[in-house]
Structures are given as C-alpha cells and as structure tokens.
Amino acid sequence: MTRSLTMLALVGLAFSAAQALTFTGDVSVDFAGSGAEVVVDGPGDVGLPYNAPVGTVSGWDIEEAHFDLDLGADELNIGIAFYGTAGDADGDGGEGTTSPWLASNGGVDLSGLGMTESICVAFDFDQDGGFDVIAGVGSWDDSYQVAAYNSSPLGQSFSFGSNLPLYANGHFLGSDFELGIQNITMLDEVVENSMCFDYSIFAGSIQDDGVGEDLLIGTVCLTDDTQVSAEVPVSLNLLSAYPNPFNPTTTLQVELAQTGMVELAVYNLNGQLVRTLASGMMEVGSHAITFDASALPSGLYLARLATEQGVSVERLLLTK
C-alpha cells in the first residue's frame, strides 16, 4: 500500500466528483437500486448490562452493510444499517438521551458520535493482511475522517493516523450511518474497473457501561456497474466453532468443496495476526482444526479462512 498512499499525498485534491448517492441517514432508501453488495449481520450480538430493560435494542447492533463502487463519480460509498438508531447505545429511541438504567450504572449515551462513541470502517485495499486506510468517526475526534490506519492497543476506533487529503469528506449520521471515499481510482488496487478489499466495521463506545460493541468483517469484490461477486461462495464454509465461547481450546470445522491452497488464521480486534492455524494445500472435505488460546487474554477474536474461492470469518469468544 506504500505506493498507493504516496500517490495520494502527491496528488492532493486534484480530483473531485459530485457524490452520486444522496445520504439521508436511511440506508434502505439511499442505496435502493444501486446494485450495492449487501452483507447481513445477525441480530442480538451486542451485550447489554444486567439491568437493561427486556427487549432493549442497542444502536450499536449492526444489521447490514452496503458497499457501492461508482467509478463514474470516482467514489466508494458504504451504508451501515443498525437494528436500532445508529449511535443510540441504550436503545431508548432517543440518540443522545441517557436512560435512567444506564445513568444509574455510570454510563452515558452521548449526542451524535461524541467523545469515545465511534462508527468506522478499516480497509485492507491491497489485501496483504494488514489494514491500511480507516474512514468514519473515531474515538479521539467526533469529525469524519479518512486516514492512514495506525493500529492502537485501545482498538480500531482509536486507530486513526494521519489524514489522507486526497479524499473529500462525506458522511451522514441518522437512523443509519453512511460514508463516502472519493477519488478511489487513485488506488493502485482498482484494476479494470473493479476492486476487492477486506474490511472491518466497528460500532461502539467505552463510556456506555458495557453496552457491547459490534464488529463486522469480511471481503467484498465490486465492479463499476455495481455488479458484485458473492462475498463467500457456497463452496466455502467455515462452520461455527465449538465450543464458543471457549476456554482455552475450541475446534474450527472447515468444509472444502475442492482441493486447494488454504490459510486459516486468528486475529485480534486490531487486525493483528495472533496465530496461523493452517497454511498450504488442503484436500477436499471436512477438516477439524483446534485453536489453543491458553496463552492469550480473554476477549473476542476473529478466525479468517481464505482460499482461492473466497473468505469466511468466524467470531471466537475466549472467556477465562
């Protein structure tokens, strides 16, 4: 990615384009008919404190992400839809108002994406295993940024490095969160009107008394006419780990429809490689692979299976 980022710094704001999509904060409306790739996340994977009312739906719980590449407008647009109202940590329907149960715990639901509240997307455009660009609102600054990814031990939302001046700002926080990156064709990774990249979408805060963060990661391939390849082909399947949560070992079941090169690796939430479990040729069929996390701290980890046919990701929760 070094060559790409160097080019970005030299070109500056020489290129600009009118935003093809109009952001209103409603992903289902704004991305309708765009042909965007849609990645669905399951409901209820954001934890809540013990005294949260039954039925509370947090605005950190990601429902789905829409990815739209428009080379005519020279931009990449992402819409992140939530099961609740985006940024409404306590799920009371009023983003920025703190429910009594949350306040009694010392938590706060901040207005907008203030202070440590964050929704952001990290990109590995060159797919070398490390994120290189991050866009969105981070936990140091409530303004929208497109920046070089600078991994922080505090997590993805604190990993905004130096701003990339080539990219014009564009975002909207409403019921959903939408963001755009302009002049995307200046990346070397746009080849023959298409591009593939790995992504990690984060939503959450450290000031909301343990309302869980949400993380959605994967790989997409987009073309200029917004026709996309499937994120995970039906021939590839990394089944749920068992047990999960686990301590200290769990087993990952890999199903391959054909023999080929495989890499199965585990990452932490900063996108850092923790362990490579398999790398090389693997035969067609079912494979059980054990992950021993005895030397690792408790927390959420991500198992990533990559083959010539695509990528599949499984969340792993280590509890000690």
C-alpha positions as CSV (number, residue, x, y, z in Angstrom):
1,M,0.0,0.0,0.0
2,T,3.0,2.3,0.3
3,R,3.0,3.2,-3.4
4,S,-0.7,4.0,-3.3
5,L,-0.5,6.2,-0.2
6,T,2.5,8.1,-1.6
7,M,0.5,8.8,-4.8
8,L,-2.4,10.1,-2.6
9,A,-0.2,12.5,-0.8
10,L,1.3,13.9,-4.1
11,V,-2.0,14.2,-5.9
12,G,-3.8,16.1,-3.1
13,L,-7.2,17.4,-4.1
14,A,-6.6,17.5,-7.8
15,F,-9.6,15.2,-8.4
16,S,-13.1,15.7,-7.1
17,A,-16.5,14.4,-8.0
18,A,-20.1,15.1,-7.1
19,Q,-21.5,12.4,-4.8
20,A,-23.7,10.1,-6.8
21,L,-25.6,8.9,-3.8
22,T,-27.5,11.3,-1.6
23,F,-27.0,10.5,2.1
24,T,-30.1,11.0,4.3
25,G,-29.2,8.5,7.1
26,D,-31.6,5.9,5.8
27,V,-29.6,3.1,4.1
28,S,-32.6,1.2,2.8
29,V,-33.7,4.2,0.8
30,D,-30.4,5.8,-0.2
31,F,-28.8,2.6,-1.5
32,A,-32.0,1.2,-3.1
33,G,-31.4,0.3,-6.7
34,S,-27.7,1.0,-6.5
35,G,-26.8,-2.7,-7.0
36,A,-24.6,-2.5,-3.9
37,E,-23.2,-5.6,-2.3
38,V,-25.1,-6.2,0.9
39,V,-23.6,-8.1,3.9
40,V,-26.0,-9.1,6.6
41,D,-25.1,-9.3,10.3
42,G,-27.1,-11.3,12.8
43,P,-29.2,-9.5,15.5
44,G,-28.6,-9.6,19.2
45,D,-24.8,-10.0,19.2
46,V,-24.3,-6.8,21.2
47,G,-24.3,-7.4,25.0
48,L,-26.3,-5.2,27.5
49,P,-25.8,-4.6,31.2
50,Y,-27.8,-6.7,33.6
51,N,-30.5,-4.0,34.3
52,A,-31.2,-3.1,30.7
53,P,-35.0,-3.5,30.1
54,V,-36.1,-6.7,28.4
55,G,-36.3,-6.1,24.6
56,T,-33.7,-3.3,24.5
57,V,-32.2,-3.0,21.0
58,S,-28.9,-1.1,21.0
59,G,-28.0,1.2,18.2
60,W,-24.6,-0.4,18.1
61,D,-26.0,-3.6,16.8
62,I,-25.2,-3.7,13.1
63,E,-27.9,-5.1,10.8
64,E,-26.2,-4.9,7.4
65,A,-23.6,-3.1,5.4
66,H,-24.0,-1.9,1.8
67,F,-20.9,-1.4,-0.4
68,D,-21.3,0.6,-3.7
69,L,-18.4,1.4,-6.1
70,D,-19.2,4.2,-8.6
71,L,-16.2,4.8,-10.9
72,G,-18.2,7.4,-12.8
73,A,-18.4,9.6,-9.7
74,D,-15.0,8.1,-8.6
75,E,-16.1,7.1,-5.2
76,L,-16.7,4.2,-2.8
77,N,-19.9,4.5,-0.6
78,I,-20.7,2.4,2.4
79,G,-24.0,2.4,4.2
80,I,-24.2,0.8,7.7
81,A,-27.7,0.0,8.9
82,F,-28.5,-0.8,12.6
83,Y,-31.2,-2.7,14.3
84,G,-31.7,0.4,16.5
85,T,-31.0,4.0,15.8
86,A,-27.3,4.5,14.9
87,G,-25.4,5.7,18.0
88,D,-28.4,5.1,20.4
89,A,-26.4,3.0,22.8
90,D,-29.2,2.3,25.3
91,G,-31.9,1.7,22.6
92,D,-34.4,4.1,24.1
93,G,-35.1,5.6,20.6
94,G,-33.5,8.9,21.6
95,E,-29.9,9.1,20.3
96,G,-28.1,11.3,22.8
97,T,-30.5,10.8,25.7
98,T,-29.3,8.6,28.6
99,S,-31.9,6.2,30.1
100,P,-32.1,6.1,33.9
101,W,-30.9,2.4,34.0
102,L,-27.8,3.4,32.0
103,A,-27.2,6.5,34.1
104,S,-27.5,4.5,37.3
105,N,-24.6,2.4,36.1
106,G,-22.4,5.5,35.4
107,G,-22.9,5.1,31.6
108,V,-23.8,7.7,29.1
109,D,-25.5,7.8,25.7
110,L,-23.7,10.7,24.0
111,S,-25.2,13.0,21.4
112,G,-24.1,12.4,17.9
113,L,-20.9,10.4,17.9
114,G,-19.3,12.4,20.7
115,M,-16.2,11.7,22.7
116,T,-15.5,8.0,22.6
117,E,-18.5,6.9,20.6
118,S,-17.4,5.7,17.2
119,I,-18.5,4.1,13.9
120,C,-15.7,3.4,11.5
121,V,-14.5,1.1,8.7
122,A,-11.0,-0.2,8.3
123,F,-9.9,-1.2,4.8
124,D,-7.2,-3.6,3.6
125,F,-7.2,-2.4,0.0
126,D,-4.1,-4.3,-1.1
127,Q,-5.2,-7.5,0.9
128,D,-1.8,-8.0,2.4
129,G,-3.2,-9.0,5.8
130,G,-3.0,-5.5,7.4
131,F,-5.4,-2.6,7.3
132,D,-4.0,0.5,5.6
133,V,-7.0,3.0,5.5
134,I,-9.7,3.8,8.0
135,A,-12.7,6.0,7.5
136,G,-15.5,7.2,9.7
137,V,-15.7,8.8,13.1
138,G,-13.1,7.7,15.7
139,S,-12.9,7.9,19.4
140,W,-10.4,10.8,19.6
141,D,-12.4,13.2,17.3
142,D,-16.1,13.4,16.5
143,S,-15.5,14.6,13.0
144,Y,-15.5,12.4,9.9
145,Q,-12.0,11.4,8.7
146,V,-10.4,9.3,6.1
147,A,-6.9,8.5,7.4
148,A,-4.0,6.1,7.3
149,Y,-4.6,3.1,9.6
150,N,-2.4,3.3,12.7
151,S,-3.1,0.2,14.9
152,S,-3.8,1.1,18.5
153,P,-3.8,-1.2,21.5
154,L,-7.1,0.5,22.5
155,G,-8.8,-0.9,19.4
156,Q,-9.9,0.0,15.9
157,S,-11.8,3.2,16.9
158,F,-8.5,4.7,18.2
159,S,-6.5,3.7,15.1
160,F,-6.9,6.9,13.0
161,G,-3.5,8.0,11.8
162,S,-2.6,11.0,9.6
163,N,-5.4,12.3,7.4
164,L,-5.4,11.4,3.7
165,P,-6.0,14.8,2.0
166,L,-7.0,13.2,-1.4
167,Y,-10.3,12.1,-0.1
168,A,-13.2,14.6,0.1
169,N,-15.3,14.2,3.3
170,G,-18.8,12.8,3.0
171,H,-20.9,11.1,5.7
172,F,-24.3,11.2,7.4
173,L,-25.5,10.1,10.8
174,G,-29.2,9.4,11.0
175,S,-31.1,6.2,11.7
176,D,-28.1,4.7,10.0
177,F,-24.5,5.7,9.2
178,E,-23.3,6.4,5.7
179,L,-19.9,7.4,4.5
180,G,-18.1,8.0,1.2
181,I,-14.5,8.0,0.0
182,Q,-13.8,10.0,-3.2
183,N,-11.1,9.6,-5.8
184,I,-11.0,5.9,-5.2
185,T,-9.5,5.2,-8.6
186,M,-6.2,6.7,-7.5
187,L,-5.6,3.5,-5.5
188,D,-3.4,1.0,-7.5
189,E,-5.9,-1.7,-6.4
190,V,-8.6,-0.5,-8.8
191,V,-7.9,-2.8,-11.8
192,E,-10.0,-3.0,-14.9
193,N,-13.0,-1.2,-13.3
194,S,-13.1,-3.5,-10.3
195,M,-11.6,-3.9,-6.9
196,C,-11.6,-6.3,-4.0
197,F,-10.7,-5.5,-0.4
198,D,-11.0,-6.7,3.2
199,Y,-12.9,-4.6,5.7
200,S,-13.7,-4.3,9.4
201,I,-16.7,-2.3,10.5
202,F,-16.7,-1.2,14.2
203,A,-19.5,0.5,16.2
204,G,-19.4,1.2,19.9
205,S,-18.2,3.2,22.9
206,I,-16.2,2.7,26.1
207,Q,-18.5,5.2,28.0
208,D,-21.7,3.3,27.9
209,D,-21.2,0.9,30.9
210,G,-20.6,-2.3,29.0
211,V,-23.1,-2.0,26.1
212,G,-21.3,-4.3,23.7
213,E,-19.5,-3.1,20.6
214,D,-20.3,-4.7,17.3
215,L,-17.7,-5.8,14.7
216,L,-18.5,-7.0,11.1
217,I,-15.5,-8.1,9.0
218,G,-15.2,-9.8,5.6
219,T,-14.2,-9.4,2.0
220,V,-16.0,-7.8,-1.0
221,C,-15.4,-7.5,-4.7
222,L,-17.0,-4.7,-6.6
223,T,-17.2,-3.5,-10.2
224,D,-18.0,-0.2,-11.8
225,D,-21.5,-1.3,-12.8
226,T,-22.1,-2.3,-9.1
227,Q,-22.4,-5.9,-10.0
228,V,-20.6,-7.8,-7.3
229,S,-19.3,-11.3,-6.7
230,A,-20.5,-13.2,-3.7
231,E,-18.7,-12.4,-0.5
232,V,-18.5,-16.1,0.4
233,P,-19.1,-18.7,-2.3
234,V,-21.3,-21.6,-1.4
235,S,-18.3,-23.9,-1.9
236,L,-16.6,-22.4,1.1
237,N,-17.8,-22.7,4.6
238,L,-16.1,-22.1,8.0
239,L,-18.7,-23.6,10.4
240,S,-19.3,-22.2,13.9
241,A,-16.6,-23.0,16.4
242,Y,-17.4,-25.5,19.1
243,P,-17.4,-24.7,21.9
244,N,-17.9,-21.0,21.6
245,P,-17.5,-19.2,24.0
246,F,-14.5,-21.3,24.9
247,N,-11.7,-21.8,27.4
248,P,-8.9,-22.5,26.5
249,T,-9.5,-24.5,23.3
250,T,-12.1,-24.6,20.5
251,T,-12.4,-26.6,17.3
252,L,-13.0,-25.0,13.9
253,Q,-14.7,-27.1,11.3
254,V,-13.6,-26.3,7.7
255,E,-15.6,-27.7,4.7
256,L,-13.9,-27.6,1.3
257,A,-15.7,-28.4,-2.0
258,Q,-12.3,-28.7,-3.8
259,T,-8.7,-29.2,-3.0
260,G,-6.7,-26.0,-2.9
261,M,-4.5,-23.6,-1.1
262,V,-5.9,-22.6,2.3
263,E,-4.9,-20.2,5.1
264,L,-6.7,-20.2,8.4
265,A,-5.6,-17.6,10.8
266,V,-6.8,-15.9,14.0
267,Y,-6.7,-12.1,14.5
268,N,-7.4,-9.8,17.4
269,L,-9.8,-6.8,17.1
270,N,-6.9,-4.5,16.0
271,G,-6.5,-6.7,12.9
272,Q,-3.2,-8.1,14.2
273,L,-2.3,-11.7,13.5
274,V,-2.5,-13.9,16.6
275,R,-2.0,-17.4,15.3
276,T,-1.8,-19.1,11.9
277,L,-3.6,-22.4,12.2
278,A,-3.2,-23.7,8.7
279,S,-1.4,-22.6,5.6
280,G,-0.9,-24.6,2.5
281,M,-2.6,-27.2,0.4
282,M,-5.7,-28.8,1.9
283,E,-7.7,-31.7,0.5
284,V,-11.4,-31.6,-0.3
285,G,-13.7,-32.5,2.5
286,S,-14.2,-31.8,6.2
287,H,-11.3,-30.7,8.5
288,A,-11.3,-30.2,12.2
289,I,-8.6,-27.7,13.4
290,T,-8.0,-27.0,17.1
291,F,-7.2,-23.4,18.4
292,D,-5.5,-23.4,21.7
293,A,-5.7,-19.9,23.3
294,S,-4.1,-20.8,26.7
295,A,-1.5,-18.0,26.3
296,L,-4.0,-15.3,25.2
297,P,-6.1,-12.9,27.3
298,S,-9.9,-13.2,27.4
299,G,-11.7,-11.4,24.6
300,L,-13.2,-11.5,21.1
301,Y,-11.0,-13.0,18.3
302,L,-11.7,-13.5,14.6
303,A,-10.9,-16.6,12.7
304,R,-10.4,-15.9,9.0
305,L,-10.4,-18.7,6.4
306,A,-9.0,-17.7,2.9
307,T,-9.0,-19.9,-0.2
308,E,-8.8,-19.3,-3.9
309,Q,-12.6,-19.2,-3.9
310,G,-13.1,-16.6,-1.2
311,V,-13.0,-15.7,2.5
312,S,-15.1,-16.7,5.5
313,V,-14.9,-15.3,9.1
314,E,-16.0,-16.7,12.4
315,R,-16.1,-14.8,15.8
316,L,-14.4,-16.5,18.7
317,L,-15.1,-15.5,22.3
318,L,-12.4,-16.6,24.8
319,T,-13.6,-16.4,28.5
320,K,-11.1,-17.1,31.3
